[in-house]
Amino acid sequence: MIERTLPASPAPAPTPPTGRIRLLGQVMDLVTPGQVLDHVAEAVAAGRRSVVANHNLNSLNLVRDQAAMRAFYGSADLVQIDSTPLIAFGRMLGHPVSRAHRSTYLDWRDAFWRRAAERGWRVFYLGGTAKVGAEAVRRLSALYPGARVGSASGYFDPENAWANGDVLKLIAAFRPDVLMVGMGMPRQEAWIARNLSALPACVILNVGAAFDYEAGVQKAAPRWMGRAGIEWLYRLAHDPRRLFRRYCIEPWRLAGPALADIGAALSRGRGQTPSRVLNQSTKAGTPRSIGVEGR
């Protein structure tokens, strides 16, 4: 039984300022969910490989310690802001960021699948168990029959050349327009960074437990909680043992970069406009094309 009903398409929102900013030592793009989907569509139409990443407090901690995470974000063409607290912090520093710039899979999932169905995209998901993947494919195929959806289990040893090679062959044979990798952070980012050159020319996204939601084995928080910045409370209440450290302890490790950002903002002087939008031609990760939402 298909439980999720299709929501009405939202009216196009005004396009906010776009650009690239630096928060807590990392670059992020001022893009709305609609602009992310326009970027995906443009890359698919061009047959171009494009890595679309996202940053939240967990990733900002991991990228400080792990070379594979730094390599992944260094390869990203677009970096979404997946955190309302990050947006609030950016606003406090004077960056031109708003709640419209919060963007992650759960924010654009329905719009993505509608567009995938309309354009006949081939979407492959790598992650989770084979059973969860099969159920998610079944539900998505019923809801969005124009999309071609495939999946493979994420439970393999990426260090085993034979096992990893078999996964790469499955992906190549499917010929995806979009590849979603959902093996949990930082495993999914490390796998993408290590195998990027062997992947087909497609859009590649790190999406965590996306198909767990689509298969109905994990329930997403109401989107108003995400917009209000308290989605973490919902997730913590449902999985306190796994998430207590992530949400209640690890953010304190970002106190140093946060104080550095605040100091830099204060040094600019009150009432002055900060040089907050970075040159978009710089890497790590250049947003090659940021479209106009609602196109």
N, C-alpha and C positions, 0 to 999 in steps of 0.2 A: 504494500500500500504506500502510495506517495503522500507524505505527510505535509510537505511544505508547499504552500500555494504561491503562485507567481504574483509578486507585488506590482502595482502600477508603476510605470516608468516615471521617475521624478522629473520635474521641470528643470531645464538647464539652469544652473546657477551662474551668477556673474563670474567671469574669470578673474581670479585674484592675481596679484603680482607673482611672477615666476622668477626663479633664480636659484642660486645655490648659496647656502649659509654654512657657517661652522659653529657647532655647539659641542661643548665638552670634548673638544679636540678632534671631532669628526665632521665630515661634510654631509649635508643633507639637502634635499631639493624641496622647494616650495611648490608642491604639486597637489592637486585635489585628486580624489579617486577617478573622476571623469578624465582628467588629463593623463593619469597613468594608463587608462584603457586606450586613450588616443595614441599614446606612445607605443603600446603593445600593437595596436592595429597598424600603425605606420611601419613598424619593424617587420611584422608578418607580411604586409603587402610588398615590402622591399626584399623579402627573403634574407633579412639581415639577422645575424646573431646579436642579441641584446640581453644583458643581465639586469634584472630589476630587483633591487634589494630593499631592505627596510631596516630602520634603526629604532630600538627601544632601549630601556635601561639595562636589560639583560645583555643585549648585543654590545652595548657600550662598555660593559664590564669585560666581556669576553675578548673584545678586539684589543684591549690593553695587554692581554697576556698571551694570545695565541697568534702565531704567524699565519696560520691557515685562514683565520678570520680576517686578518689584515689583507691577505692576498685576495680573498673574495671581494671585500669592499673596494679594493683597488681595481678590480675588474668591472665594477658595476657602472652601468650607463645612467642609472636612475636610482636614487636612494629615497624611499618614502619615509615619512616621519610617523612611526607607529606608536605614538605615546602622547596623550594629552598633557601630562606633566612636562614633557619636553617642550611642547608648544607654549605652555604657560611660562616656562623658564625663558624661552626665546623671546617672548613678548616683553618680559621684564627687562631683558637686555636691550630692547629697542629694535629687534629684528621685525621685518614686515611679515610675520607669520600669524595665522589665525586658525581657529578650529576647523575651517574648511580644508586645511592642509593635513589633517589626520587621515592616514590612508594605510589600510592593510587588507588582507584577503576578505575578512568579514565585512569590510566596508563596501567592497565592490563586487562581491561574489555573484549576486543576481544579475547585475549589469554586465559582468564579464560573460556569464553563461548565455545570456540573451544575445550578446554580440557574437559569441562563438557559434551559436545556432544559426543566426542570420547569415553569417559569412562562411559557414561550413568549416570552421577551424578544426584541426586535429590536435587534441589536447591529451598529453600523456602525464600521468602522475606516478612518481616514484616515491614510495613511502608506505608505512603502516604494514599491516598483515595482508596476505593475499585475499583473505575472506572479506576484510573491510574494504579493500580496493574493489573487489568484484561487486559488492553491494553498492558502493558509491557510484560505480560505472553504471550499474543497472538503473539506479534512481535518476542520475543525471541524464542518461540516454532517454528515459521516459519523459522527463520534464523538458528537455531541450533536444528533440530528435534530429535537428540539423547539425549538431556538433558530433564529431567522432571522438570518442573518449576511450582511453586505454589506461592500464595501470600495471604496476609490478611491485612486489613486496620490497620494502626497504630493509628487510632483515637478511642481510648478506654481509660478508666480510669485505669491505672495500680495499683492504690490504692484500686480499687474495687475488692475484692477477686473473685467474681463471673465472672466479665468481664475478669479479668486476667487469671482466671482458664480456661475459654472458649478458650482463645488464646493459652494457653499452650496445651490444648487438640487438637486443630487444628494442631499445630506443631508436636505433638507426632504422630498423625494419618498419617501425610504426610511422616514421617520417613526420614527427610532430611539428606543428606550427608553434605550439606553446608547450614547454616542459615545466611542470611543477615538481619541485623536490621537497618532500615533507618528511624528513627523517629526524627532526628535532635539532635545535640549535645547541652546539656548533657543528654537529655531525654533517648536516645537510650543506652548510656553507663550505666546510672542508672538502666534501666530495665534489661540489661544483668547481671549486678552485683547482682541485687536482685533475679533474677530467675535462675542463673547459675546452681545451683544444681538440678533444676527441668527440665532442658533442656536435650534432648537426646544427645548421644555421637556423636557429629558432629563438624565441623569447624564453628566457630561463628565469624562473622565480623561486625564491625560498619561501615556502608557505606553511611550514609546520604541520599541524594536524588538520589541514584543510579537508581531507577526505574522511577523517573521523567525524567531522560535522556533517558532511554530505551523506555518509552512511548511517547517520543517526546514533552512533555509539558515543558521541560526546555532544553535549548541548551548549550552544553558544549563548553568551550573555546577551540580554536585550541590548539593542544598539544604542538606546538612550544612555545606558551605563557607560558605553564606550565614549560617547560624545561628552558625558559629564566627567570623564576621567576616573571612574571608579570600577571599571571592568575588572581590574585586578582584585577587588574585594570579592567579586562573584567567583572568580577562578580560585582564589585562596580558600574561600569557604568550601568549595567542592573538592579541593585537593591540597589540604594544608601541609601534609607531610612533604610533598614534593616541592611546593612553591613557597613555603615560609622563608627559607633562606633567600630565594630569589627576590622576593618582594619586600622583606623586612630587614635584611642584613646587607645584601650586596649593594643596594643603592648608596650606602654610606661610603663605599669605596670611590664614588664619584665626587666626593666633597672637594678633593684637590682641584680637578679640572673645573668644577663649578665655581670655586673661589677665584680661580685664574680668569674665568670668563667675566665674573663680576668686577674684578679688579681692572680688567681691560676696558670694560664699559664705563667704569667710574673715571678712568684716566682720560677718556675722550672728552670729559667735561659735560656738565649738565646743559641740556638744550641743544647740543650739537648732534648732527646726523651721523650715526656710526657708519663706517664702511662695511656694511653687513652682507651685501650680496657679492659673492666671489665671481671671478671671471669664469663663465661656463665652459671655456675651452680648456680649463685645467682638469687634470686627472688627479685624485683618484675618482674615477668614474665620471665620464662626461655625459650629461643628458643630451644625447645627439638630436632629439626632436621632442619638444614638449608641445603637444597639440592644444587646440582650443576646445574646452569642454562643451559637450553637447553637440559636437559636429556630426 
